[in-house]
Each structure stands twice: as structure tokens, then as C-alpha cells.
């Protein structure tokens, strides 16, 4: 006799069943199930409808239910009198007599043992006889059919998810073209557009722009992009991208465009480019966003997010050749990064410029600036990116960070119960300390930056005045209890060799210094530069080596309060050193140090009051685009003798792997938990915390 599933059988529908999900993939069962119970005949070779419904044969009732993301299977009761299809986890299918349970997206081959057990429980009821009537051939036929059906179902579901993702991203693209409500008049004119992108001539370019920067000049530039083909797909609001990480959201669209730009660049034999539009901190933010977009996601491997062996969706060869070269659009207050790379000290069309531009002139400046970025002849150079890392051999840092709180104004200190004026702290916001592109320091400038962050303005000129007001306040006020005298509790080593306090001086002399740090670029605050240490007579006449951004070294400096008076200009006395740079702090209850990187400031402390250290070393080699205003006299020759490439950096293969792992932990949000202190940790350390 033929097995029952190869012969027509008369089954009775027990529930309504309007349609079959798999009808497009295979013939539907003979005799459509109506809204009332009716007899249907299954054709030869058909196992029946796999959709939600219920059919019965003699005294055996079979229910079938398909739920995306769950396991599918037929289950026999203990008596063997009935079999029901339900959703369950794969781990429990064996004990329940799984007939053919395979989770969505998985292969049936790895479930053979479970399926054999399930078949032998289910077959007596299906065949209406004993388990002996179920031959190995019968079981194998059923298993083969189920594998084919599961594969078909998996393909159908994958296609459905792809269609759904495309629909979601199309909706997101449409939203990108909608202007925000109540847009003010643009400084570039009402009918202005950006210059036409020539795919045969120009380099594929994307942009991540902060719309609130540059007195909202970023918003005006984004409005122009929304009206101009090519840019409306490739220019992104960086704030919206980091907020919209849902499936099919802006981060997905940015990833798709980044990958498309990579393939366009590959065909042209060039490296794609990325405009980072905002203040100096936006450069690190844009770098973070690129890694976030390229992070692999094992739950979405079928959507192009599979791991290429490095935790990212691009392999190492593509990263090295096509990681985008960064061009900085200067929309901040100091704009040290843009100034260093030759992209300007002010944004194109700045209204605060000495010769305020009319809308037409402002648009001309912006168009010329953008065409310089798109120009394939614009030089690309290597750039050292430093990073705040755990000490060598350690998996995590031994300090926590928080932010200065307190009232806005000239003095953030608050009178406490002990009669002293204390600094008040709060939980740190983003970004978490990692990428350091421009400079790093501990002491005066970091404390001033923390106070400035409480009083930030929308106007760049007012921000510069605010820095000066806070600096004056620090000089006039008594030192808060949270800080030591000067840098008396700080020591610095570079490459394992002591740098601060200066050689031959007692550690107590650190109290005479107000700041110690390093420059990676040769601009700080839009005013100061660095140059190799030299006697006074050489400082006046001789040319000195400037701070360079791609020599693999840091340009260390240390300053007293009186140092600016002895600088003979705006140049720091710097000392070239190799990394890593290790800042060791004595700790203490209720005490710590302010540090800043690229204009972002935090307060570092040990929750237990023990000594701690902040380690900074080179972590990336980043390609950057140099603008027409690049000044080699200030920043040095851009060619360091090595090919321009992207790469994770470290002295050994192990250190390079640690760098990659640290960056991946950052984009996964794991560093926030490691570094950002909770209110409980701040209170345990004896710090005064801002109220809830």
C-alpha cells in the first residue's frame, strides 16, 4: 500500500481558512476550505496546507499554525490519539515529540535526531497503525519533504523581510526630503541649490552635518541638500541618524549609501569622502557614526549585516582601501580641525565674517567649498587618531567619569553644609571618551571647558567670549575641594618615560603647573600653536618643527599660569614624544581631575578613592582630505612618506586587535556602562551630585 501522504485522503476542515500563505510557492490543497466545516481532498504528494487552520482525519485532529520567528512542528499527545502543530522553542521539541520542528532561518539537517524521535511518536497516529508501520523510507520521505518545505518557507520569509525593509527605507528616504517646520530664511537664498554632482568627474561623497552648528548654518546647508539631486540622498543630519537606529531607519539608509559610495569609488579607482559638518567634536562623532553603520549584526545576516571576520560588514581589504576620507566643514567656535586641514576657520558664507556675505555671495562660497571636496585632485593625507584605552594588558579602565553640573553663570560652585563651595556633578552624557583627533589635556583648560559646557551659546562669537569669562573666573576663585593645588597629584609618562613633573624637580612642584597635555594638530582654540622647545633667542628667529598630525608622535606641553606671558607669541613649547601617554592620578575621597579631548570635558575619579590612570595611544590611521587653505608652514608637510590608508593601529597584532575590539564595544554602547559613573558611584566617592 502507498503511504497515506502519497494518496488522496478525505479530511474535514474544522475552522475557517480563507487562504494559504504558500499558495504562490506550491499548489494549494484540492478543495478550498470554506468559512464553515467542509470536506477537502489533499492531492497526491501534498502534505496539506501549512497555514493557520485545523483538519481532522478519523479521530486524529491536526492543527497547524505558522508564526514568524517561531519553531514549526507537529506534536503527538501521550496517547498518540491526536497531533497538533504549534509554536515552541527548538530546545523543547524532543521531549514533546516534535514531528518536524525547525526554527525559522535554520537548517533541518542539524535537527535529525530530534526529528527521528518526533516522527516515531507522530507516525502511529498519522498512519492509523503501530509505529512498526512507519518504515525508515517513510520517515526519510517525510524528513525530505519537511526540509524542502522549510527551505521554501525560509526563502519566502527572507523575501518578505527584504520587501519590508525596502519599504521602510523608502519611507525614511521620503521623510529625509521634508523640511522641518518653521524654517527661518536661509542665509544662502530661498531658491538656492548646491552645484550639480558629475558622476564621471566628482568623487563619491557623503555628509554627516549637525544642523544646530554654526548658528544653524548646518540647517541651511541641509535644506539646500534636500532640494538638490544626489545630495538629497547622501547628506544626513547626524543627530537624526544616531537617534533613528530602527530597522529601515536613517542608520540603515546611511549604511546603504555608504556602501553604494564604496562601490562607485571602486569602479572609479578612488576613495570615497565624508564631510563632517559641525564643531571640532563632530569629527570624532562622525567617525563613531561610520563604525556604528558598519557594525555587523548577527540577527540581520540576510540583510547584508553579516560579520566579515572582523566584527564589521566590510572586510579588512575594503576598510583599508575605501574607508571614507574625512573633510571638515567648520561650523563650530574654534574650528581647529577644519583650520588644520585647510577647510577654513569659518564656515562658507559666515555672517559674522569681516565682510558679511550677501545670499548670492554666501552661496558662491559654499559651492566653491563643496566643489573643492568633490575634486579628485584634492590631496588626501594620513591622520593620526589617538584613543583613550585601558592600561596595557587590562580589559577595562580603572576610573569613572561624570560631568560638571551646577548653575549657569560665572561660578558653578554651590555652597554645601560644610560651609565650603563645592562642584556639583551629574551623570555623563554622550560622547563616551574614546576617539581623540586634536588634543588632550588635564587641568586648567579642561576645567574651563567643563564650565563652558554649562554656558554654551548658539552664536560662535558669544562662545569665544564665554571661554574667556570662565577662564577669568577660575583664576579669581579659590580652588574647589574636588581639585588639588595645580597638578600636585598628577604624573605623566610618555612611552614609559617620565615627562611630568619635569626631570630633576620634586613631585610637589606639580602644584606650580596648571595644565599638561599634548597637541596632535597645530591649532588650539583658534589661537595657539605648538613648536619644538628652544631657548628664547631661537624662539624669536629660528624656524622650529611644528606639531604634526601624521608623524606617529604627540607634541607634549606643560604650562604654568605665567607661561603665556613667556611664550613670545602664541606658540607653546612642545616636546615630541612617542605614546602611549599615561596620566597617573593620586585619587582620594571626593577628588579627581578634569580632562578634555577635542573640546569635550569630563571629570575622572576612582569610586574607591584609589589611584587611577588615563592611557592615551594611537588607535587609527585615518585618511583626510586637505583643502585649498592648507598651510604647510603652520602644520608641516602632509606627506609622511607612507601610503595613505585606513588601519587599526598598535605596536603588535594583539594591540591592533584590542583597538578593534574597543571600538566595537564603543558602538555597541558597552563603554557607556564601563566609563560613565552612576549616582551611587559618585556618592560613594564623596562627590556632590545633582538632584534627580
Secondary structure, DSSP 8 states (H G I E B T S, - for coil): ---GGGS-EEEEE-S-----TTTTTS---BS---SS--EEEE-TT-----SSEEEEETTEEEEE---TTSEEEEEE-TTSS-EEEEEE-GGGTTTTTBSS-EETT--SGGGHHHHHHHHHHHHHHHHTS-GGGS-HHHHHHHHHHHHHHHHHHHHHHHHHHHHHHHHHHHHHHHHHTS--TT----TT-TT-------TTTS--EEEEE-TTHHHHHHHHHHHHHHTSTTHHHHEEEHHHHHH--STTSHHHHHHHHHHHHHHHHHHHTS--EEEEEESTHHHHHHHHHHHHHHB--GGGGGGT----SSSBSS-HHHHHHHS-EEEEEE-SSS-HHHHHHTS-SS-TT-TTSSS---HHHHHHHHHHHHHHHH-TTS-EEEEEEEEEE--TT-SS-S-EEEEE-S-SSS---EE-TTSSEE-EEEE--S--S-EESSEEEEEHHHHHHHHHHHT--SSHHHHHHHHHHHHHHHHHS---TTS-STTTTEEEEETTEEEES-TTS-GGGGGGEEEEEEESSS-BTTTBEEEE---HHHHHHS---B--SSSS-EEEEEEETTGGGGSSSSEEEEEEE-S-EEEEE---TT--EEEEETTEEEEEE-TT---EEEEEEEEEEEEEE--TT--HHHH--S--SS----EE--SSHHHHHHHHHHHHHHHTTHHHHHHB--HHHHHHTT-EE---
